[in-house]
Amino acid sequence: MIPSASTRSTLTMLQVFSVGVMLFLTSHATAEEITHGFLACGQKTYIVDGSGKKIWTYPTSTRDGYVLPNGNILLAVNKSKLYPGGAAIEVTRDGQETLIWKGTQSEVNSVQPTADNSYVLTEAGPNPRLLEVNRSGKILVEFPLQCQKQNHHMETRMARKLADGTYLAPHLLDFAVKNYDSDGKVLNVFDTTVPGDPDHKTHSWPFTAIRHQKNRTLVNCTHGNRVVEFDEKGKVVWQLTNEDLPGDWLQDPCGAQVLPNGNFVITSYAGGRKDPNAPKLIEVNRNKEVVWTYKNGEKVGIHHFQILDTNGNKLSGPPLK
């Protein structure tokens, strides 16, 4: 029996509706399937798996950290009675510690493992400096950081050695990310001040600087509550602010990471102070679409972090963070 025209029309409408429902469900299922395991550093230091369950904790506050290929965790720890100038340590999952560097000034603010089995760290204090040391603490590279010295805590943050052997160091109260060679010469400067704001009223302090594809440099600006991307000439070519997000989710965005798929993950360090349910980590794509968030209901935020896996699959290559 041949269906009537009205029956055929109804079938067509049902088919279109069914396809639309399937597409809607598929798109939402895809978004919901994104999970990440990660290391969190800050007032609380821990590792969570893709379900959000804490699988490892460390009792001391930290500023920076990496999960090493052997499974141990490299940490820049806050100053304490044991380490009055901060320190860089390696700790096993069962809590055994190896001291890499004991700070000699006010703070050790960052630590990065390199492909040469060395460690890049920064010391804040009367004589802020960048150091590259081996596992025994022998200094391989040392040079003074060219930044203001009145406020030690605001001298520098996440310094990183790049693939070309140079170093990137953000200087908060200088409103600049500086690219140094191994002798301490400044090769390039990325200005994080807001155009048209010569008095720096927005406090656009650079905290994390990441060199990634095509010589792009992604910079988190904490009190400016923005993330900017520079080209090799220092021109801003991409920017993320709270106007691009569903809410004021960028609250002191300290740490960041560029994932292998090109997405950016950003932490909101102060995000839980007013609202414990605010996102602590936010993943966006280049179209500024939010594709994943992490919320834990705590007032304590995440200072820096390392995304370890996506949907249970370990990330490839050195972490860009």
N, C-alpha and C positions, 0 to 999 in steps of 0.2 A: 504494500500500500504506500502510495506516495504522500508524504506529509503536505498539509495545506500550507499556503504562504504564511498564514499567521503562526502556524506551528513551527515552521522553519525559522521565522523571525524570533520566536520565543527561545528556540534552541540556540540560535546564534547569540542572543543576549546572555543566556545562561553560560555558554562557552566563554564569552568575553569576561563575564563576571568571575567565572572559575579561574581563568588565567590570571585576572587581576588579583584575586585572593591568593593564588599560589605565589605570584611575584611578591606580594606584600609579605607573606609569611616567610618566603625565602630570604628577602632582604633583612627582615628583622632577625631571623635565625642566624644569618651570617654575622650580624652585628653582635648578637648575644654570645656567639661562639668564641669571640676574642677573649683570651685569658693571658695573663703574664705572671710568671714568677719573678721575684726581684729581691735585691738587697736594699734595705733602707738604712740610711745613716741620719743621725740627728740626736735629739734628746733621748730617743729610744733607737736601739740598733738591733735589727732583726732581718731574717729572710722569710718570705712567705712563698707558698707554692701557688699554682694557678687558681686554686679554689679560694685563696685568701687566707689559708691556714698558716700560722707561724710555725716554721719547722726548725728555726734556730734563733737564739737570742744571745746578746752580749750585754753585760751589766753596766758598761760605761758609755757615756755620750761620745759621739764621734762627729767628724766634719765631712769626711770623704772615705770612700772605700771601693774595693774591687774584689770579686770572687775570682781567685786565681785558677789556672787550668788544673792544678792538683786538688782543687776543692777547698783549700784554705782561704781565709779572708784577710786581705790587706786593708788596714784601717789607719786613718789619721785620727788619733784620739785627743779629746779635750784635755786641757791642763788639769792636773789633780795633785794630790799629795805625793803620789808616786812619780808623776811626770809634771813638775811645776811649769815646764815650758812646752807641754804637749809632747807628742811622740808619734812615730810611725811604727806599727807593729804588724806581725803576721800571726794569726791565731787559727788553730785547728778547730774542727767542729766540736771537739770535746773540751775546748778551752785552754789548750796548751799554747803559750805565747812565745814568740821570738821577737826580740827588740831589733828593729832595723835602724832607727835613729831616735835618740833622745833629744828633744828640743833644747836649745841653749838660750832662747830669748823668751818672748811672751807667748807665742802660739805656733803650732804646726798646723797650717790651714789646709793643706792638700797633700795627697800622695798618689803617684801614678806608677804602675809597673810598665817597663818598656820592653821592646822586642829584644833588647840586648841584656836582659836579666838584671837591669839596674832599676833604680827607683828615683823618680823626680818628686821633690817636695819643696815647700816654701816655709820659711820662718818669718813671722812678723815680730817686730820689736824695734829697738833703737836703730838697728842696722838691718832692714829687711833684705832678705836674700833668697835666691833660688839655688838649690843644691841638687846634684845628681850623684847618688851614692850606690855602691854595690851592696851585696847582702851582708857584708861584714861591717858596713858603715864607713868604708873608705870613700873619701870625697873624690869624685871623678870630674865634676864640673861645679864651679861656684862663681856667682857674680852677684853684685848688689842690684836690687830692684829699684828702678827709677820712679819713685812715687813719693807722696807726702809722708812725713814721719810723725806728725803731731798726734794722730789717732792710729795707734798700732793695730787695733782690731779691724780697721777699715783700710789697711794697706793693700791687701791682695787676697785672692781666693784661689779658684781652681786652675792652677798652672799646669800646662800639658806640654810634653815634648811631641813635636810633629814628625811626620815621616821624613822630612827633609833635614832633620837634625836641629831645627830651630825650636824656639819655645814660645808659647802664648801665655800671657799672664794678665788677668783682669785686675785693674786698680780702681777700687770703688770710688773713693773721693777725688780721684783724678779724672773720673768720667771717661776712662780710656782703657782699651785692651791693647797691650804692646807686644809686638813680635820681636823677640831678642835672638841674637845669635849666641853661640856658646861662649863668647867673650863678654857678653853683656851689652853689646851694641844694639840699639833700637833700630830695627830695620823698617818697621811700619807701625802705624798707630791707627786704631779704629776708634773714632770719636762717638761716644754714646749719648752726648747731650742731645736734647730735643731741639730741632730747628726752630728758631724764633724765641728760644728761651735762654738768653745769655746769662741770666742769674741762677740757672740750674734749680729753679723752684720745684721742678718735678722730681728731683733727686734720682736721676736715672743712673743708678749705680750698677756697673757690670759685675757679674758674679761668676758665670760660667761662659767660657768661649770654646766653641767646637769647630775645628776645621774639617770640612767634609767635601763632597763632590765639587769638582770644577773650581777649587780654591774659594769656595763659599765659607763664610765664618758666621756661625749662629751664636748669638749672644743673649743671655738672659739678663735683664735689667731689673733689679729687685724693687726698689722703691718707686721706680717708674712704672711698675706693673706692666711690662711689655717685653716681648721677645722680638729681636730684630735679626735680620740676616744681611750681611754685607757681601758685596763682590770684592774682587782682589784690589780694586781701587778705593775701597772704603765707602762705596755708595750703598745706601740701604735699598735692597731689592725685594724684601719681604718683611712684613711686620704683623705681629699678633698682639691684640689688646683685648680688654674685657668687652669692648664693643663688638668683637667678633664671636663672643661666647654666649651661652644661654644665661649667664649671670656673671657676677664679679668673682670669677674663679681664679684669676691671677691675683694672688695676695702674697707679695714677697716671693716671686718665682725665683728660687735659688738654683737648684740643679736642673739639668736637661740632658737628654740623650737623643741622638739621631739613630733610628733603627735601620736595619738593612733595606727595608722597603721604602725608605725615604720619609717615613712619618717622624714626627717629633713628640717626645714625651717630656712633660714639664711638671715640676713639683711646685705646689703652692704651700710654702713653708708656714705662712700665717693663716692658712685657709680654715683651720679648725678652731681658732680662738673665739670667733663670734658665733660660728655655726659648726659644731662637731661633725655634722653630716655633709659638710662641704667636701668636694673632691680634694684628695691629697695629691693624686697624680692624674694628669690629663694627657691623653694622646690625641693629636690632631694630624690630619693630612695636609698637603700643601694647599688644598682648597679651604683650609681652616674648619673642616668638618670634624666634630668630636667623634671618635670611633671607639674610645675606651676610657673609663675612669676607674679610680680606686678610691673607695670610701671606707673608713673604719670606725666612724663614730667617736673618735678621740679628739681632744683639743690640741694634742701635740702633733705638730706637722713633721714633714720629711725634709731634711736639709739637702741631702743629695741621695742618689740611688744608682742602682745598675739593674736594668731589665736583663733577665737571664734567659728567658724562653718565651715563646709565643705558642699557645695551644700545646704545650708540652714539648715543643721542639726547641732545642738549644740554639741560641743565636750564633751565627757564624761570624768569624773575623773578630778583630779587636774591638771592644766597645768604644763607641764615640760618645764620650760623656765628659 
